[in-house]
Amino acid sequence: MVQLTPQSRIFVALQPADFRRGIDGLAALCRAQLAEDPFSGAIFVFRNRRATALKLLCYDGQGFWLCHKRLSQGRLSWWPTSAQASHRLSARE
């Protein structure tokens, strides 16, 4: 189970990802585009080009979790831009 705590770090990729990628491909994106270690325990969030789906990647110490959420209707209404790249959110947000 992926558990969120107040200390959890969540990284959101600003550019859409190719959703044909699996764990290894998304871990490579973590290193190349986000400059973060995918084994750090942080949660990495990716969206597809059409903004209709999300993938979350997280390492829990034993292996990777890859979660996929596809919206049945509509598109994601919010996504950060490069100007918001270092914006801190509260736990409620």
C-alpha positions as CSV (number, residue, x, y, z in Angstrom):
1,M,0.0,0.0,0.0
2,V,1.2,3.5,-0.8
3,Q,0.9,5.7,2.2
4,L,1.0,9.5,2.2
5,T,2.4,11.2,5.2
6,P,3.1,14.9,5.9
7,Q,6.7,14.2,5.0
8,S,5.9,12.5,1.7
9,R,7.5,14.1,-1.3
10,I,5.5,14.2,-4.5
11,F,7.0,15.2,-7.8
12,V,4.8,16.1,-10.8
13,A,6.2,15.8,-14.3
14,L,5.4,19.0,-16.2
15,Q,5.5,17.4,-19.7
16,P,3.2,14.6,-20.7
17,A,4.6,11.0,-20.6
18,D,4.3,8.2,-23.2
19,F,1.9,5.9,-21.4
20,R,3.2,2.9,-23.2
21,R,6.1,3.1,-20.7
22,G,6.1,0.8,-17.8
23,I,8.1,0.9,-14.5
24,D,11.5,1.0,-16.0
25,G,10.6,3.7,-18.6
26,L,9.0,5.9,-16.0
27,A,12.0,5.4,-13.6
28,A,14.2,6.6,-16.4
29,L,12.1,9.7,-16.8
30,C,12.4,10.4,-13.1
31,R,16.2,10.4,-13.5
32,A,16.4,12.2,-16.8
33,Q,13.6,14.9,-16.6
34,L,13.0,15.3,-12.9
35,A,16.6,14.7,-11.8
36,E,15.4,12.6,-8.9
37,D,16.2,9.1,-7.7
38,P,13.1,6.8,-8.3
39,F,14.3,4.7,-5.3
40,S,14.0,7.6,-2.9
41,G,10.4,6.6,-1.8
42,A,8.9,9.8,-3.3
43,I,5.8,9.6,-5.4
44,F,6.2,10.6,-9.1
45,V,3.1,11.7,-11.0
46,F,2.8,11.6,-14.8
47,R,-0.1,12.4,-17.2
48,N,-0.8,11.4,-20.7
49,R,-0.9,13.9,-23.7
50,R,-4.7,14.1,-23.7
51,A,-4.9,14.7,-19.9
52,T,-7.3,11.8,-19.5
53,A,-5.1,9.6,-17.3
54,L,-2.5,9.6,-14.6
55,K,0.3,7.2,-13.6
56,L,1.9,7.2,-10.2
57,L,5.3,5.6,-9.5
58,C,6.6,4.9,-6.0
59,Y,9.3,2.6,-4.5
60,D,8.4,1.2,-1.1
61,G,11.7,-0.5,-0.2
62,Q,10.7,-3.9,-1.6
63,G,9.6,-2.9,-5.1
64,F,7.8,-0.4,-7.3
65,W,4.1,0.5,-7.2
66,L,2.7,1.6,-10.5
67,C,-0.8,3.0,-10.2
68,H,-2.9,4.0,-13.3
69,K,-6.0,6.1,-13.2
70,R,-8.1,6.8,-16.3
71,L,-10.9,9.2,-16.2
72,S,-14.2,7.9,-17.6
73,Q,-15.3,11.4,-18.7
74,G,-13.6,14.7,-19.3
75,R,-10.0,15.7,-18.8
76,L,-7.8,16.8,-15.9
77,S,-8.6,20.5,-15.3
78,W,-5.4,21.5,-13.6
79,W,-1.8,20.8,-14.3
80,P,1.3,22.8,-13.1
81,T,3.3,24.9,-15.5
82,S,7.0,25.6,-15.4
83,A,6.3,28.8,-13.4
84,Q,4.6,26.7,-10.7
85,A,7.4,24.0,-10.7
86,S,8.5,24.6,-7.1
87,H,5.1,25.4,-5.7
88,R,4.4,23.7,-2.3
89,L,1.0,22.4,-1.6
90,S,-0.7,21.8,1.7
91,A,-1.8,18.3,2.6
92,R,-5.4,19.3,1.9
93,E,-4.6,20.4,-1.6
